[in-house]
Amino acid sequence: MDARPKSCGGHWTLRRPLAHLMPMSDAPNNGAVVPGAPISPAYGAGCLTDVMPSVSGLGENRLPIELESGPRVLLVLDGLGWEQLQQWSHLMPTVSAFQGGPITTVAPSTTATALTSLTTSLPPSQHGLVGYRMMVDGSVFNCLRWSTAERGDCRSSIPPSILQPFDPFQGESIPLVTKAEFRRSGFSEAHLRGGRLVGYRTIAVLVHEVARLVREGEPVVYAYYDGVDKVAHEYGLRSEYEAELRFADRLVAAVVDALPTGTQVILTADHGQVDCRNPMVRLHEDVADLVDELSGEARFRWLHCAPDKVDAVREAAQTYHGDDSWVRSCDEILDEGWFGSGMTSDVVDRLGDVALLPFTNIGYHDPEDTGPFELIGRHGSLTAAEMYVPCVSTTA
């Protein structure tokens, strides 16, 4: 089998085959394709964890791009999956002209876990942020808000450097061009500490700061933009999302145009998206009656129960939800290596007992998992639409 993904407009080519890749569907995909098995993260063989060692030059290049000798800008477009980029390539002519291919994100395919794996180069099993909402000290802890329902802000009671103890960016102090509002967040401290945060409040300043830093001699600049993810969450993958893709492509073009000649721009993302505009699915009552607590998120829903009920929960979940979702016990997930190797008992305690991962366009309801609006675009599961992200580049 040819391991290369199908190109879009003849632009994308892989530097070398990546053995873990599976063929993509030719059909338009604004949701999950039903696969035979989950897409496992390709740790050490073309995964988000391989990006920083390659870009920084401190590790072997395991990416589907050639790395040039000049300065490098790593531009992260939150929420831009490889399959979505293929389907809407006509809306992103700048990015479509980049060279490269897909890599996998991590499990779960969610921002808190994936960005931490990107910046630390570690699988979730080691850095310990094993989901958007995970169990910490007996409470469900929200990694992005760095809070629990009971205690609110936990930056003092759950120090970021303790919960996630590994230095991001392999201990290098690189400039980080990201939203100014993220400067003091607990999650930023967990996954960006040690870097020099250069905040922006408008897109023009993002472009200006990236170019300025390169002109001033920075060898590597990290830049982050979250617009694609935010629009997908609120509106799904429809006209608003298409408008955002056009805008994001113009942003990428503006960054490339502003950079000194010879600067390499490497573009990646933390996860893809699935359009879940159906109402959230509630657990069948025969499952819910056995469950004490929920954590995770809609497309990677952890069920917590008493130790003597794990088998019963797994069996009931398979019976009532197995037509839409992969059902796995915690032990099965650890055996399959979804989170990577080297997980300590403290990190295992942050997981649930049984997980539901939809492979259709649904999510599982949790009344405690709330926000300012009902999400439509979602991610977290291990479908191709969520797991494959671009790793592509061009040189200014």
N, C-alpha and C positions, 0 to 999 in steps of 0.2 A: 504494500500500500504506500502511495506517495504521502508522506507526512506533512507536506506543505499545505497551508490553508489556501482556499480559493482566493485569488486576488480580486481587488475591486478596481476597475478601470485600468488594470495593468500596472499599478504603481507599487504594490507591496510585494516584496520578495524576501524570503528567508535567507539569512546568511548560511545556515546549515539546518538540516531537518531536526525537529524536536520530537523525540520518540513518544512523548506522552500525549501528543495532540491527537484528537479524533476529528474525522471529517465533519464539516459544518453543513447544516441543511441549506438547500437552495431556496427554500420557501421563506417569504418575509416573516420575520419573527419579532413581534412586540411582546413576547412572553416566553414562557419556558417550553422547550421541546421536551417531550417525554422520552428520556433516555433509558437504556437498559440498566445502568448503574450510575451512581454519583460520580462526578468528575473529581478525582482526588487531587489535592495540591501537589505540584511537582517540585517539592523542596529540593534545592540543589541542582535542578535540571531544567530551569526555565520557569522560575516562580518570582513573585514579588520580593521574596527574601534575597534574591540574587541581584537586585537592581543596584543598591548602593555600593556593594563591593566592586561591581563592575564599573559603575560610573565614577567612583572615587579613585579607581586604579589600584585599590588595595586588595583585590581578589581576582580570581580567574573570571574572564568574561563568559558568562553562561546565557547571554541574551541574544535574541535574533537580530542584532544590529552590529555593524562595524563601529568601533570606537575610534574617533579621531584624536590627534595629539594636542589639539588646542583646548581652550576653556570649554566647559560644559554647563548647560542649564538643564536641570531635571524639572520638567513641568508636569505637575500632577493635576489631571482633570477629574475630580471626584465624580464617580458614577458613570463614566463613559466606558461601557463594555465593548469588547471586540465585536461581538455579534451585532450590536447596535451600530457600531461604526461601519461595518460592512453594509448593513441594510440602508443606512442613510448617508452613504459615502458621497452622494451627489450634493448633499447639503454642506459637506466639509471638504471642499477641494484642496485646501491647504494641507490639512492633516492627511488626506488621501494620497498626496504626493510624497509623503514621508516613506522611507524604507524601513522594513522590519516585519513584525508579525505578532502573534499573540503569545502571552505567557499566562500562567494561572495566578490567581490570587490565592488566598489562604482560606481556611475554614474556621469559623463561619465567614461567608463572603460579606462582611460588614465593615463599616468605616473604622470603628474603634480598634478592631483586631487587625485589619489589613494595613492601616497607616502605621500602626506600631510595628508590625512586621517589616514594612518598607523601611522605616527609619532605623530600626535596631538590627535589621538583617537576620532576625531570629524567628523561628516558627512560634505560633501561639503557645505551644506546650512549654516554651522556655520563658518568653517575656510575660506570660500570665494574664494578659487581657484577652480572655478566651470568649468574648462576646460583648455585645452592646449592653446587655443586662445580665449580670452574673451574681452568684451568691458569695457574699463577703461577710464574715462574722454574723451569719444567721439572717442577714437581710439581703434583699435584691438591690444590687448596686448598679447604678447607671453610669457607665464609663464616660460617656460624652458630657453629661451634666456634672459628673463627679459628685453624685449625691445619692441618698436613699430617701424613701418616702418618710421614714421615721426621723431621720437626723438632718435632712436638708443638705446643705453644702458640707462636704466631707474632706475638704482639703487639709484641715488640721487633724481630724481623727483618723483619716486614711491617707497618709502622705503619699503623693504620687511616686516618689523615689523609693518608697518601701514596697508598694504594690507592684510597681514595674521597676526593678532595680538595675536594669542594664542601660549603659550609656548609649544613647542614639548616635548615629552617624559614626560608629566605631571610634568614638571619643574625639572626633575632629570637630572643631568649632566652625561650622560653615554658615554662611548667611541664609536665612530662611525668610522668603518673601511670602507672607501670608496675611490674613485679615488682622487688622490692629485689635479688633475686639477679642481675638483669641489669646492675647498676650498673657493674661493672668489666669487662664483656665487651668483646672486640674489636669484635664486631658492633654493640654499643650505641655505642661510640665512633665507628664509621663512619657510623651512620645517625641518631644522636640527639645527637651532640656539640653543645655550645653551648646546649642546653636545660637546664633545671633539673630534674633527675631527683628525683621524689618517690616513693620506693619504698613498695610495700605487700607484706605477707605474707599477708593475708587479704582476702576480698572485702569485708567490712565496712569495712576501712580504705580500700580503693579508693573506695567510695562516699563515705566521710567526707572523704577528701582532695579529691576532685573538688568537692564542695559547699563545703568550706572555702575553696579557692582562688578560686572564683567569688565567695563572700561577701566575700573580702578584696580584690576589685576586679580580678582577672585578666580581661582581655577575651577571651582564648582559652586553653583548657585541652585538652591532648592526653591521652587515656586509652587504655590498651591491655589487652585481655584475651585469653588464648590457649586457654581451655578447650575451645571448639568444635573447634579444630584438633587439639588433643591427643587428645581422645576419638575423633574421626574416624580419626586415624592408627592408634590402637591397636585399635579395635573395629569400624571401618567404619561404614556408615550404617544401623544397626539400632537395637535397643531402647536400648542405652547412649547412642547418639547422640541419640535422641529425648529421653531424660532430660536430657541436657546442653542441648539446645535449650530445654526448659522452664526449666531453671535460668538460662540466659543471658537469657531473656526477663524473668525475675524480677529479675535484676541490672539490666537496662536500666530496668525500672519503678522500682527502688529509687533509681537515679541521678536519674531525672526527678523523683521525689517529693522528693528531698533538696535539689534546687536552688532558688534564689530564683526567684520569679515573673519571667517575661520572659527566662529563659535558654533559648537554642536548643540542642537536642541534635542533632547530626548524626552518623549512624551509617554506617559503611562497613566494608569488609573488604579483605583483600589477595588473596584467591583463593577459588575454590570447591573442591569435592571430587568424587572418583570412587571408588566402592567397588571395589577390586581384590583380591577375596579369592581369586582364582585364583593358583596358584604363579607366581612371576616367570618370564618368558620368557627363555631363554638364546639368544644370537645363534646363528643357523645356522652350522655349522662352516665353510661356504664364505665367510661374512662374517667370522667370528672369525679365520680364518687370515690375513686381510688387515689386521687391526687391531692396532695397537701398544698402545693405551691407551684407557680409558674415562673419561669425566667426566660432569658433569651429574647427572641423577637418573633414576629409573625411567621417568617419563613425558616426559622431555626428555633422552634419552640421546645424548651426544656420542660419536662414534667418531673416534679419532685415528689417522692413518696417514701413510705417506710421501707426499710430494707427487705422485709418479708413480702412486700407487694410488688417488687420490681418485675418479676416474671408475669404476674397478672396484669400489670399496667401495659407491659409490652405486648402481651397477647391481645388484650382488649383494643389497644391502639391499632394494632395490625388489622384486627377484624373490622373496625369501624372507619379507619382512616387510611388503610393501606392501599386503597385504589387511587389515592391522590398524593401519597407521600411515602418517602422512605421512612421506615420506623427502625430505630436502632437503640439498644441499651447503651449506657455509658461505656461499659466494658467492651462492647462490640466496636464502638467508635475509636476507643483507644487501641484496640487490636488492629483496626484498619488504618491507623496512623493519620487520621484526618488532621490532627493538631500538631503533628510532628513528634519527635522523640524527646526524651529527657524530662518528662513532666513530673514534678514533685507532688507529694501528697497534698501540700497546701493548695496547689493549683487544681488538682483533681477535685478538691472540695468545692471549687467554684462552679463546677458543672452540675447538671441535673442527673436524673436517673435514667430517663428515657427521652429520646428526642424525636420530634416530628419535623421532617424536611420536605415540604411540598415539591413535587415535580410538575404540577399543574399550576394554573394561575390563581392560586389561593393563598391565604395566610390564616393563621390561627389566632383567635381573639384572646386577649388578656386584659381584663378591665383595669389593671394597674399600669398597663403600658399605654400611656396617654400622651397627647401633644396638642398643639394649637389647632390642628386639623387632622382629618382622617387621611392617612397616607394612601396613595393610589399606586405609584411606583414603589416597588419594594425589592429587597434582596436579602441574602443571608443563606440561602440554600446552596446546593452543589450542582445546579444545572449549568449547561454550557452558557446560557444567557447571562448568568451571574458570575461564573467562575473565570471565563476568559477575558483578559484585559489587553489593551494594546501595549506593545513596547516598540515604538517606532521613532525614527530620528531623521533630521536633516541638518545641513550645515549652512549657516548664514553666509 
